[in-house]
Amino acid sequence: MIIAAIVLLVVLALMGAPLFAIILGAAALGFYTLEIELAVLHIDIYQLSNSVVLMALPLFTFAGFLLSESKTADRMLRLSQAAFGWMPGGMAFVALIACAFFTALTGGSGVTIVALGALLLPALVKGNYPEKFSLGLVTSSGSLGLLLVPSVPLLIYGIIAQQMSQQLEMPTVEIVDLYLAGLLPALLMIVLLYGYCVWATRGTDVPRQAFDFRELVDALWEARWELPLPLVVLGGIFSGFLVISEAAAVTALYVLVAEVFLYREISLRKLPTIMRDSMIMVGGILLILAVAQAFSDYLVYAGVPEKLFELIQTHVESKITFLILLNILLLLLGALLDIFAALVIMVPLILPVALRYGIDPVHLGIIFVANMQIGYITPPVGMNLFIASYRFKKKVTELFAATIPFMLILIIALLMITYIPQLSLWLVR
């Protein structure tokens, strides 16, 4: 009967059954094989509601939806052009900076391509950048901000790690530490990609935009209500004045006032629709997180992490070798699964094993998200490839070919992030 149930779950998964149902079914089946009352599922799911950090998720998501519905993308692009258009490869650097910050603010990689793509791609082509290069740059840059505050993937990783901290008897992973740890790796990716852009266009007659102080002042004034937002979040969290949930509440209120009452780009009539859409997304994430808590508890009760560690240790003794295998596994998963699904499924399995190899859980979180970020442009399920294909009316294969050089640069950055832990931990420690 148990084998039949396992086969049924696999078949349902292949048929496209909701992820939360598959995870919950697997947890229930696991507890049943251990002869543990299934009532424990309700307890495990309820435990998620005790997380104070969880309050930040709907608030940050709502703020991101508001920003994506306004003209924030236009203002970020104008400001980036005014500030950096004079540099060598200035327009490419503008694309990197604008995409990174817009993704960080909105929390959506695909949203960045939809909102900024229509502005950036024509501007790059008009600036004599090759079309293939421009397509690859815009598609690859869509996920650059996933390591920057207020990163939703890092928040979800932190929530899962905190739920497991008591079981694993490890120090609590603070969300603030994860946000600090993501700053230098994100900067490294931007710098390496910019360096490649300058090198790749070295023989191309790419005009620079003359620096205009007046234009910079005008761009700053136009974005005056959105520019303080990172300072509100970063300053409040890192100063200790606000905890993460309070910072999320302040962020949501600030964005609401700015976009609805100051810029007046979102009408009060449209507000309920934005609220509904953002909470539908949050509801799906919360449901998956809740059942993932039950599944991770089953893994601990069944001793799966210990058995997995013993299995790996018989073949892998070196921490460096383990990290190589981990990166390969996560890159493959990033190509097959959505980032949230990959986090929910793999963190409960990998975190206990990584701790045995002496890997800092904060560093592990950055490795996870950096890998998943590359997964956005990796077939067969690379979300940014499909969104860019729809947005730019290009074949997915054509876009993938255009992103390959940028993907290789991001993999180099990933290797540096993986094997130089100080890049992630220096600001934290």
C-alpha positions as a Markdown table, in Angstrom:
| # | Residue | x | y | z |
|---|---|---|---|---|
| 1 | Met | 0.0 | 0.0 | 0.0 |
| 2 | Ile | 2.9 | 2.4 | 0.8 |
| 3 | Ile | 4.6 | 1.7 | -2.5 |
| 4 | Ala | 1.3 | 2.3 | -4.3 |
| 5 | Ala | 0.9 | 5.6 | -2.4 |
| 6 | Ile | 4.4 | 6.6 | -3.4 |
| 7 | Val | 3.8 | 5.8 | -7.1 |
| 8 | Leu | 0.5 | 7.7 | -6.9 |
| 9 | Leu | 2.3 | 10.8 | -5.6 |
| 10 | Val | 4.9 | 10.6 | -8.3 |
| 11 | Val | 2.2 | 10.3 | -11.0 |
| 12 | Leu | 0.3 | 13.2 | -9.6 |
| 13 | Ala | 3.4 | 15.3 | -9.5 |
| 14 | Leu | 4.2 | 14.5 | -13.2 |
| 15 | Met | 0.6 | 15.3 | -14.1 |
| 16 | Gly | 1.0 | 18.8 | -12.6 |
| 17 | Ala | -0.7 | 18.5 | -9.2 |
| 18 | Pro | -0.1 | 21.5 | -6.9 |
| 19 | Leu | 3.3 | 21.5 | -5.2 |
| 20 | Phe | 1.8 | 21.9 | -1.7 |
| 21 | Ala | -0.4 | 18.9 | -2.2 |
| 22 | Ile | 2.5 | 16.7 | -3.2 |
| 23 | Ile | 4.7 | 17.9 | -0.3 |
| 24 | Leu | 1.8 | 17.4 | 2.2 |
| 25 | Gly | 1.1 | 14.0 | 0.8 |
| 26 | Ala | 4.7 | 13.0 | 1.2 |
| 27 | Ala | 4.9 | 14.3 | 4.8 |
| 28 | Ala | 1.7 | 12.4 | 5.7 |
| 29 | Leu | 2.9 | 9.2 | 4.1 |
| 30 | Gly | 6.2 | 9.6 | 5.9 |
| 31 | Phe | 4.6 | 10.1 | 9.3 |
| 32 | Tyr | 2.4 | 7.1 | 8.6 |
| 33 | Thr | 5.4 | 4.8 | 7.9 |
| 34 | Leu | 6.9 | 6.0 | 11.2 |
| 35 | Glu | 3.6 | 5.2 | 13.0 |
| 36 | Ile | 3.2 | 8.8 | 14.2 |
| 37 | Glu | -0.3 | 10.2 | 14.5 |
| 38 | Leu | -1.1 | 12.3 | 11.5 |
| 39 | Ala | -2.4 | 15.0 | 13.9 |
| 40 | Val | 1.2 | 16.1 | 14.1 |
| 41 | Leu | 0.7 | 17.6 | 10.6 |
| 42 | His | -1.7 | 20.2 | 12.0 |
| 43 | Ile | 0.8 | 21.1 | 14.8 |
| 44 | Asp | 3.7 | 21.5 | 12.3 |
| 45 | Ile | 1.6 | 23.6 | 9.9 |
| 46 | Tyr | 0.4 | 25.8 | 12.8 |
| 47 | Gln | 4.0 | 26.4 | 14.0 |
| 48 | Leu | 4.6 | 28.5 | 11.0 |
| 49 | Ser | 2.1 | 31.1 | 12.2 |
| 50 | Asn | 4.4 | 31.7 | 15.3 |
| 51 | Ser | 7.1 | 33.2 | 13.1 |
| 52 | Val | 7.2 | 37.0 | 13.6 |
| 53 | Val | 9.4 | 37.2 | 10.5 |
| 54 | Leu | 6.5 | 35.8 | 8.4 |
| 55 | Met | 4.7 | 39.1 | 8.7 |
| 56 | Ala | 7.3 | 40.7 | 6.5 |
| 57 | Leu | 6.4 | 38.5 | 3.5 |
| 58 | Pro | 3.0 | 39.9 | 2.6 |
| 59 | Leu | 4.1 | 43.5 | 3.3 |
| 60 | Phe | 7.2 | 43.4 | 1.2 |
| 61 | Thr | 5.2 | 41.7 | -1.6 |
| 62 | Phe | 2.4 | 44.3 | -1.5 |
| 63 | Ala | 5.0 | 47.1 | -1.7 |
| 64 | Gly | 6.6 | 45.3 | -4.7 |
| 65 | Phe | 3.3 | 45.0 | -6.5 |
| 66 | Leu | 2.7 | 48.7 | -6.0 |
| 67 | Leu | 6.0 | 49.7 | -7.4 |
| 68 | Ser | 5.6 | 47.5 | -10.4 |
| 69 | Glu | 2.2 | 49.1 | -11.2 |
| 70 | Ser | 3.6 | 52.6 | -11.1 |
| 71 | Lys | 6.2 | 54.4 | -13.3 |
| 72 | Thr | 9.1 | 53.5 | -11.0 |
| 73 | Ala | 10.9 | 51.7 | -13.8 |
| 74 | Asp | 10.9 | 54.9 | -15.9 |
| 75 | Arg | 12.3 | 57.0 | -13.1 |
| 76 | Met | 15.0 | 54.4 | -12.2 |
| 77 | Leu | 16.1 | 54.2 | -15.8 |
| 78 | Arg | 16.3 | 58.0 | -16.2 |
| 79 | Leu | 18.2 | 58.4 | -13.0 |
| 80 | Ser | 20.7 | 55.6 | -13.9 |
| 81 | Gln | 21.3 | 57.1 | -17.4 |
| 82 | Ala | 21.9 | 60.6 | -15.9 |
| 83 | Ala | 24.3 | 59.2 | -13.3 |
| 84 | Phe | 26.2 | 56.5 | -15.3 |
| 85 | Gly | 25.6 | 57.2 | -19.0 |
| 86 | Trp | 29.0 | 59.0 | -19.3 |
| 87 | Met | 31.0 | 55.8 | -18.4 |
| 88 | Pro | 32.6 | 53.4 | -20.9 |
| 89 | Gly | 29.8 | 51.0 | -21.7 |
| 90 | Gly | 27.6 | 53.4 | -19.9 |
| 91 | Met | 24.3 | 52.2 | -21.3 |
| 92 | Ala | 25.1 | 48.6 | -20.4 |
| 93 | Phe | 26.0 | 49.7 | -16.8 |
| 94 | Val | 22.7 | 51.6 | -16.7 |
| 95 | Ala | 20.9 | 48.4 | -17.6 |
| 96 | Leu | 22.6 | 46.4 | -14.9 |
| 97 | Ile | 22.0 | 49.0 | -12.2 |
| 98 | Ala | 18.4 | 49.7 | -13.2 |
| 99 | Cys | 17.5 | 46.0 | -13.3 |
| 100 | Ala | 19.3 | 45.2 | -10.1 |
| 101 | Phe | 17.5 | 47.9 | -8.1 |
| 102 | Phe | 14.2 | 47.5 | -9.7 |
| 103 | Thr | 14.2 | 43.7 | -9.0 |
| 104 | Ala | 15.3 | 44.4 | -5.4 |
| 105 | Leu | 12.4 | 46.9 | -4.9 |
| 106 | Thr | 9.7 | 44.8 | -6.6 |
| 107 | Gly | 11.0 | 41.4 | -5.7 |
| 108 | Gly | 10.0 | 40.0 | -9.1 |
| 109 | Ser | 12.6 | 39.0 | -11.7 |
| 110 | Gly | 10.0 | 38.7 | -14.5 |
| 111 | Val | 8.4 | 42.0 | -13.6 |
| 112 | Thr | 11.8 | 43.7 | -14.3 |
| 113 | Ile | 12.0 | 42.3 | -17.8 |
| 114 | Val | 8.4 | 43.3 | -18.6 |
| 115 | Ala | 8.7 | 46.8 | -17.0 |
| 116 | Leu | 12.2 | 47.7 | -18.1 |
| 117 | Gly | 12.7 | 45.6 | -21.1 |
| 118 | Ala | 10.6 | 47.7 | -23.4 |
| 119 | Leu | 12.7 | 50.7 | -22.4 |
| 120 | Leu | 16.2 | 49.2 | -22.2 |
| 121 | Leu | 16.3 | 47.1 | -25.3 |
| 122 | Pro | 15.5 | 49.9 | -27.8 |
| 123 | Ala | 17.9 | 52.2 | -25.9 |
| 124 | Leu | 20.8 | 49.7 | -26.1 |
| 125 | Val | 20.2 | 48.9 | -29.8 |
| 126 | Lys | 19.9 | 52.7 | -30.5 |
| 127 | Gly | 23.2 | 53.1 | -28.7 |
| 128 | Asn | 24.9 | 50.8 | -31.3 |
| 129 | Tyr | 25.0 | 47.7 | -29.0 |
| 130 | Pro | 24.5 | 44.5 | -31.0 |
| 131 | Glu | 21.0 | 43.2 | -30.8 |
| 132 | Lys | 22.1 | 39.7 | -29.6 |
| 133 | Phe | 24.3 | 41.3 | -26.9 |
| 134 | Ser | 21.4 | 43.6 | -25.8 |
| 135 | Leu | 18.9 | 40.7 | -25.6 |
| 136 | Gly | 21.3 | 38.6 | -23.5 |
| 137 | Leu | 22.1 | 41.6 | -21.2 |
| 138 | Val | 18.5 | 42.5 | -20.5 |
| 139 | Thr | 17.4 | 38.9 | -20.0 |
| 140 | Ser | 20.3 | 38.0 | -17.7 |
| 141 | Ser | 20.0 | 41.2 | -15.7 |
| 142 | Gly | 16.4 | 40.6 | -14.8 |
| 143 | Ser | 17.3 | 38.5 | -11.7 |
| 144 | Leu | 20.3 | 40.6 | -10.5 |
| 145 | Gly | 18.6 | 42.1 | -7.5 |
| 146 | Leu | 17.5 | 38.8 | -5.8 |
| 147 | Leu | 20.4 | 39.2 | -3.3 |
| 148 | Leu | 19.5 | 42.7 | -2.4 |
| 149 | Val | 17.2 | 44.0 | 0.4 |
| 150 | Pro | 14.3 | 43.2 | 0.7 |
| 151 | Ser | 15.0 | 39.9 | -1.2 |
| 152 | Val | 11.9 | 37.6 | -0.8 |
| 153 | Pro | 14.0 | 34.4 | -1.6 |
| 154 | Leu | 16.4 | 35.3 | 1.2 |
| 155 | Leu | 13.5 | 36.0 | 3.5 |
| 156 | Ile | 12.0 | 32.6 | 2.7 |
| 157 | Tyr | 15.3 | 30.8 | 3.2 |
| 158 | Gly | 15.6 | 32.6 | 6.6 |
| 159 | Ile | 12.1 | 31.5 | 7.7 |
| 160 | Ile | 12.8 | 27.9 | 6.8 |
| 161 | Ala | 16.2 | 28.0 | 8.5 |
| 162 | Gln | 14.7 | 29.5 | 11.6 |
| 163 | Gln | 12.0 | 26.8 | 11.8 |
| 164 | Met | 14.8 | 24.2 | 11.7 |
| 165 | Ser | 17.2 | 25.9 | 14.1 |
| 166 | Gln | 15.7 | 24.2 | 17.3 |
| 167 | Gln | 15.7 | 20.8 | 15.7 |
| 168 | Leu | 19.3 | 21.1 | 14.5 |
| 169 | Glu | 20.5 | 22.9 | 17.7 |
| 170 | Met | 22.1 | 25.6 | 15.7 |
| 171 | Pro | 22.1 | 29.4 | 16.2 |
| 172 | Thr | 19.1 | 31.2 | 14.7 |
| 173 | Val | 19.7 | 32.5 | 11.2 |
| 174 | Glu | 18.8 | 36.2 | 11.3 |
| 175 | Ile | 17.2 | 37.8 | 8.3 |
| 176 | Val | 19.3 | 40.9 | 8.9 |
| 177 | Asp | 22.5 | 38.8 | 8.5 |
| 178 | Leu | 21.2 | 37.3 | 5.2 |
| 179 | Tyr | 20.5 | 40.8 | 3.8 |
| 180 | Leu | 23.9 | 42.0 | 4.9 |
| 181 | Ala | 25.6 | 38.9 | 3.4 |
| 182 | Gly | 23.9 | 39.5 | 0.0 |
| 183 | Leu | 25.3 | 43.0 | -0.6 |
| 184 | Leu | 28.9 | 42.2 | -1.6 |
| 185 | Pro | 28.0 | 39.1 | -3.7 |
| 186 | Ala | 25.4 | 41.2 | -5.6 |
| 187 | Leu | 28.0 | 43.9 | -6.1 |
| 188 | Leu | 30.5 | 41.3 | -7.4 |
| 189 | Met | 28.0 | 40.1 | -10.0 |
| 190 | Ile | 27.3 | 43.6 | -11.2 |
| 191 | Val | 31.0 | 44.5 | -11.5 |
| 192 | Leu | 31.9 | 41.3 | -13.3 |
| 193 | Leu | 29.1 | 41.6 | -15.8 |
| 194 | Tyr | 30.0 | 45.3 | -16.4 |
| 195 | Gly | 33.6 | 44.3 | -17.0 |
| 196 | Tyr | 32.4 | 41.7 | -19.6 |
| 197 | Cys | 30.1 | 44.3 | -21.2 |
| 198 | Val | 33.0 | 46.8 | -21.7 |
| 199 | Trp | 35.3 | 44.0 | -23.1 |
| 200 | Ala | 32.6 | 42.6 | -25.4 |
| 201 | Thr | 31.8 | 45.9 | -27.0 |
| 202 | Arg | 35.5 | 47.1 | -27.2 |
| 203 | Gly | 35.4 | 47.3 | -31.0 |
| 204 | Thr | 31.9 | 48.8 | -31.2 |
| 205 | Asp | 31.3 | 52.5 | -31.7 |
| 206 | Val | 29.2 | 52.9 | -28.6 |
| 207 | Pro | 28.5 | 56.6 | -27.9 |
| 208 | Arg | 28.5 | 57.9 | -24.4 |
| 209 | Gln | 25.9 | 60.2 | -22.9 |
| 210 | Ala | 27.6 | 63.5 | -21.9 |
| 211 | Phe | 27.2 | 64.1 | -18.2 |
| 212 | Asp | 24.6 | 66.8 | -17.5 |
| 213 | Phe | 24.4 | 67.9 | -14.0 |
| 214 | Arg | 21.0 | 69.6 | -14.5 |
| 215 | Glu | 19.6 | 66.3 | -15.9 |
| 216 | Leu | 20.9 | 64.4 | -12.9 |
| 217 | Val | 19.3 | 66.9 | -10.5 |
| 218 | Asp | 16.0 | 66.7 | -12.5 |
| 219 | Ala | 16.2 | 62.9 | -12.4 |
| 220 | Leu | 16.9 | 62.9 | -8.7 |
| 221 | Trp | 14.0 | 65.3 | -8.1 |
| 222 | Glu | 11.6 | 63.1 | -10.2 |
| 223 | Ala | 12.6 | 60.0 | -8.1 |
| 224 | Arg | 12.6 | 62.0 | -4.8 |
| 225 | Trp | 9.9 | 59.9 | -3.1 |
| 226 | Glu | 11.4 | 56.5 | -4.1 |
| 227 | Leu | 15.1 | 57.1 | -3.5 |
| 228 | Pro | 14.8 | 57.2 | 0.3 |
| 229 | Leu | 13.1 | 53.7 | 0.2 |
| 230 | Pro | 16.3 | 51.6 | 0.4 |
| 231 | Leu | 17.6 | 53.9 | 3.2 |
| 232 | Val | 14.3 | 53.4 | 5.1 |
| 233 | Val | 14.6 | 49.6 | 4.9 |
| 234 | Leu | 18.4 | 49.3 | 5.3 |
| 235 | Gly | 18.7 | 52.1 | 7.9 |
| 236 | Gly | 15.8 | 50.8 | 10.0 |
| 237 | Ile | 17.0 | 47.1 | 9.9 |
| 238 | Phe | 20.7 | 47.5 | 10.2 |
| 239 | Ser | 20.6 | 50.2 | 12.9 |
| 240 | Gly | 18.5 | 47.9 | 15.1 |
| 241 | Phe | 15.7 | 50.5 | 15.3 |
| 242 | Leu | 13.3 | 48.3 | 13.4 |
| 243 | Val | 13.0 | 44.5 | 13.3 |
| 244 | Ile | 12.3 | 43.0 | 9.9 |
| 245 | Ser | 8.5 | 42.8 | 10.2 |
| 246 | Glu | 8.4 | 46.5 | 11.4 |
| 247 | Ala | 10.6 | 47.5 | 8.5 |
| 248 | Ala | 8.3 | 45.7 | 6.1 |
| 249 | Ala | 5.3 | 47.5 | 7.5 |
| 250 | Val | 7.0 | 50.9 | 7.2 |
| 251 | Thr | 8.1 | 50.0 | 3.6 |
| 252 | Ala | 4.5 | 49.1 | 2.6 |
| 253 | Leu | 3.0 | 52.2 | 4.2 |
| 254 | Tyr | 5.7 | 54.4 | 2.6 |
| 255 | Val | 5.3 | 53.0 | -0.9 |
| 256 | Leu | 1.5 | 53.2 | -0.6 |
| 257 | Val | 1.6 | 56.9 | 0.3 |
| 258 | Ala | 4.3 | 57.7 | -2.3 |
| 259 | Glu | 2.6 | 56.0 | -5.3 |
| 260 | Val | -1.1 | 56.7 | -4.4 |
| 261 | Phe | -1.0 | 60.1 | -2.8 |
| 262 | Leu | 2.3 | 61.8 | -3.8 |
| 263 | Tyr | 2.9 | 60.5 | -7.4 |
| 264 | Arg | -0.8 | 59.8 | -7.8 |
| 265 | Glu | 0.0 | 57.0 | -10.4 |
| 266 | Ile | -2.2 | 54.4 | -8.7 |
| 267 | Ser | -5.8 | 55.2 | -8.2 |
| 268 | Leu | -7.7 | 54.3 | -5.1 |
| 269 | Arg | -10.1 | 52.3 | -7.3 |
| 270 | Lys | -7.2 | 50.1 | -8.5 |
| 271 | Leu | -5.8 | 49.5 | -5.0 |
| 272 | Pro | -8.1 | 46.6 | -4.1 |
| 273 | Thr | -7.1 | 44.7 | -7.3 |
| 274 | Ile | -3.4 | 45.2 | -6.5 |
| 275 | Met | -4.0 | 44.0 | -2.9 |
| 276 | Arg | -5.8 | 40.9 | -4.1 |
| 277 | Asp | -3.2 | 40.0 | -6.7 |
| 278 | Ser | -0.3 | 40.4 | -4.2 |
| 279 | Met | -2.1 | 38.4 | -1.5 |
| 280 | Ile | -2.9 | 35.6 | -4.0 |
| 281 | Met | 0.8 | 35.2 | -4.6 |
| 282 | Val | 1.6 | 35.4 | -0.9 |
| 283 | Gly | -1.1 | 32.8 | -0.1 |
| 284 | Gly | 0.5 | 30.3 | -2.4 |
| 285 | Ile | 3.9 | 30.9 | -0.9 |
| 286 | Leu | 2.6 | 30.6 | 2.7 |
| 287 | Leu | 0.7 | 27.3 | 1.9 |
| 288 | Ile | 3.9 | 25.8 | 0.4 |
| 289 | Leu | 6.0 | 27.0 | 3.4 |
| 290 | Ala | 3.5 | 25.5 | 5.9 |
| 291 | Val | 3.5 | 22.1 | 4.4 |
| 292 | Ala | 7.3 | 22.3 | 3.9 |
| 293 | Gln | 7.5 | 22.7 | 7.7 |
| 294 | Ala | 5.7 | 19.4 | 8.2 |
| 295 | Phe | 7.9 | 17.7 | 5.6 |
| 296 | Ser | 11.1 | 19.0 | 7.2 |
| 297 | Asp | 9.9 | 17.7 | 10.6 |
| 298 | Tyr | 9.3 | 14.3 | 9.0 |
| 299 | Leu | 12.8 | 14.3 | 7.6 |
| 300 | Val | 14.3 | 15.0 | 11.0 |
| 301 | Tyr | 12.1 | 12.4 | 12.8 |
| 302 | Ala | 13.2 | 9.8 | 10.2 |
| 303 | Gly | 16.8 | 10.7 | 10.5 |
| 304 | Val | 17.1 | 11.4 | 6.8 |
| 305 | Pro | 19.7 | 14.2 | 7.2 |
| 306 | Glu | 22.0 | 11.9 | 9.2 |
| 307 | Lys | 21.6 | 9.1 | 6.7 |
| 308 | Leu | 22.2 | 11.5 | 3.8 |
| 309 | Phe | 25.3 | 12.9 | 5.5 |
| 310 | Glu | 26.7 | 9.4 | 6.2 |
| 311 | Leu | 26.1 | 8.4 | 2.5 |
| 312 | Ile | 27.8 | 11.6 | 1.2 |
| 313 | Gln | 30.7 | 11.3 | 3.7 |
| 314 | Thr | 31.5 | 7.8 | 2.4 |
| 315 | His | 32.2 | 9.3 | -1.0 |
| 316 | Val | 32.9 | 12.9 | -0.3 |
| 317 | Glu | 35.4 | 13.8 | 2.5 |
| 318 | Ser | 36.4 | 17.3 | 1.4 |
| 319 | Lys | 34.3 | 20.4 | 2.1 |
| 320 | Ile | 35.4 | 21.8 | -1.3 |
| 321 | Thr | 34.2 | 18.7 | -3.2 |
| 322 | Phe | 30.9 | 18.9 | -1.3 |
| 323 | Leu | 30.4 | 22.5 | -2.4 |
| 324 | Ile | 31.2 | 21.6 | -6.0 |
| 325 | Leu | 28.5 | 18.9 | -5.9 |
| 326 | Leu | 26.1 | 21.3 | -4.2 |
| 327 | Asn | 26.5 | 23.9 | -6.9 |
| 328 | Ile | 26.0 | 21.3 | -9.6 |
| 329 | Leu | 22.8 | 20.1 | -7.9 |
| 330 | Leu | 21.4 | 23.5 | -7.3 |
| 331 | Leu | 22.2 | 24.7 | -10.9 |
| 332 | Leu | 20.3 | 21.6 | -12.2 |
| 333 | Leu | 17.4 | 22.3 | -9.8 |
| 334 | Gly | 17.3 | 25.9 | -10.8 |
| 335 | Ala | 16.9 | 24.8 | -14.4 |
| 336 | Leu | 13.9 | 22.6 | -13.4 |
| 337 | Leu | 12.1 | 24.3 | -10.5 |
| 338 | Asp | 10.9 | 27.7 | -9.5 |
| 339 | Ile | 13.1 | 29.4 | -7.0 |
| 340 | Phe | 10.5 | 29.1 | -4.2 |
| 341 | Ala | 9.8 | 25.4 | -4.8 |
| 342 | Ala | 13.6 | 24.7 | -4.9 |
| 343 | Leu | 14.1 | 26.5 | -1.6 |
| 344 | Val | 11.2 | 24.7 | 0.1 |
| 345 | Ile | 12.2 | 21.3 | -1.1 |
| 346 | Met | 16.0 | 21.4 | -0.8 |
| 347 | Val | 16.8 | 23.6 | 2.3 |
| 348 | Pro | 15.4 | 21.0 | 4.8 |
| 349 | Leu | 17.6 | 18.3 | 3.1 |
| 350 | Ile | 20.8 | 20.3 | 2.5 |
| 351 | Leu | 21.0 | 22.6 | 5.5 |
| 352 | Pro | 21.7 | 19.8 | 8.1 |
| 353 | Val | 24.3 | 18.1 | 5.8 |
| 354 | Ala | 26.0 | 21.5 | 5.1 |
| 355 | Leu | 26.3 | 22.2 | 8.8 |
| 356 | Arg | 28.2 | 18.9 | 9.3 |
| 357 | Tyr | 30.7 | 20.1 | 6.7 |
| 358 | Gly | 31.2 | 23.3 | 8.6 |
| 359 | Ile | 29.4 | 25.6 | 6.2 |
| 360 | Asp | 27.9 | 28.7 | 7.7 |
| 361 | Pro | 24.1 | 28.7 | 7.3 |
| 362 | Val | 24.1 | 32.4 | 6.2 |
| 363 | His | 26.8 | 31.6 | 3.6 |
| 364 | Leu | 24.7 | 28.7 | 2.5 |
| 365 | Gly | 21.7 | 30.9 | 2.0 |
| 366 | Ile | 23.6 | 33.2 | -0.4 |
| 367 | Ile | 24.9 | 30.1 | -2.3 |
| 368 | Phe | 21.3 | 28.9 | -2.7 |
| 369 | Val | 19.9 | 32.2 | -4.0 |
| 370 | Ala | 22.9 | 32.8 | -6.3 |
| 371 | Asn | 22.4 | 29.4 | -7.9 |
| 372 | Met | 18.7 | 29.9 | -8.3 |
| 373 | Gln | 19.3 | 33.4 | -9.8 |
| 374 | Ile | 21.3 | 31.7 | -12.6 |
| 375 | Gly | 18.4 | 29.2 | -12.9 |
| 376 | Tyr | 16.2 | 32.0 | -14.2 |
| 377 | Ile | 18.0 | 31.9 | -17.5 |
| 378 | Thr | 18.7 | 28.2 | -17.7 |
| 379 | Pro | 16.4 | 25.9 | -19.8 |
| 380 | Pro | 14.1 | 24.1 | -19.7 |
| 381 | Val | 12.2 | 26.1 | -17.0 |
| 382 | Gly | 14.2 | 29.3 | -17.0 |
| 383 | Met | 11.4 | 31.8 | -16.3 |
| 384 | Asn | 13.2 | 34.8 | -17.6 |
| 385 | Leu | 13.8 | 33.1 | -21.0 |
| 386 | Phe | 10.0 | 32.6 | -21.4 |
| 387 | Ile | 9.1 | 36.1 | -20.2 |
| 388 | Ala | 11.7 | 37.7 | -22.4 |
| 389 | Ser | 10.5 | 35.5 | -25.3 |
| 390 | Tyr | 7.0 | 36.8 | -24.9 |
| 391 | Arg | 8.1 | 40.4 | -24.3 |
| 392 | Phe | 10.6 | 40.7 | -27.2 |
| 393 | Lys | 8.9 | 38.3 | -29.6 |
| 394 | Lys | 12.0 | 36.1 | -29.9 |
| 395 | Lys | 12.5 | 32.4 | -29.8 |
| 396 | Val | 13.6 | 30.9 | -26.4 |
| 397 | Thr | 16.5 | 29.2 | -28.1 |
| 398 | Glu | 17.7 | 32.5 | -29.6 |
| 399 | Leu | 17.5 | 34.2 | -26.1 |
| 400 | Phe | 19.3 | 31.3 | -24.5 |
| 401 | Ala | 22.1 | 31.6 | -27.0 |
| 402 | Ala | 22.3 | 35.3 | -26.3 |
| 403 | Thr | 22.5 | 34.8 | -22.5 |
| 404 | Ile | 25.3 | 32.1 | -22.5 |
| 405 | Pro | 28.2 | 34.6 | -22.1 |
| 406 | Phe | 26.4 | 36.4 | -19.3 |
| 407 | Met | 25.6 | 33.0 | -17.7 |
| 408 | Leu | 29.3 | 32.0 | -17.7 |
| 409 | Ile | 30.2 | 35.3 | -16.0 |
| 410 | Leu | 27.5 | 34.7 | -13.3 |
| 411 | Ile | 28.9 | 31.1 | -12.8 |
| 412 | Ile | 32.4 | 32.6 | -12.3 |
| 413 | Ala | 30.8 | 35.0 | -9.7 |
| 414 | Leu | 29.0 | 32.0 | -8.1 |
| 415 | Leu | 32.3 | 30.1 | -7.7 |
| 416 | Met | 33.9 | 33.1 | -6.1 |
| 417 | Ile | 30.9 | 33.5 | -3.7 |
| 418 | Thr | 31.0 | 29.7 | -2.9 |
| 419 | Tyr | 34.8 | 29.4 | -2.2 |
| 420 | Ile | 35.4 | 32.8 | -0.7 |
| 421 | Pro | 33.0 | 32.8 | 2.3 |
| 422 | Gln | 34.3 | 36.2 | 3.4 |
| 423 | Leu | 32.5 | 37.8 | 0.5 |
| 424 | Ser | 29.2 | 36.9 | 2.2 |
| 425 | Leu | 30.3 | 36.9 | 5.8 |
| 426 | Trp | 32.6 | 39.9 | 6.1 |
| 427 | Leu | 29.9 | 42.4 | 6.7 |
| 428 | Val | 28.0 | 40.0 | 9.0 |
| 429 | Arg | 30.9 | 39.0 | 11.2 |
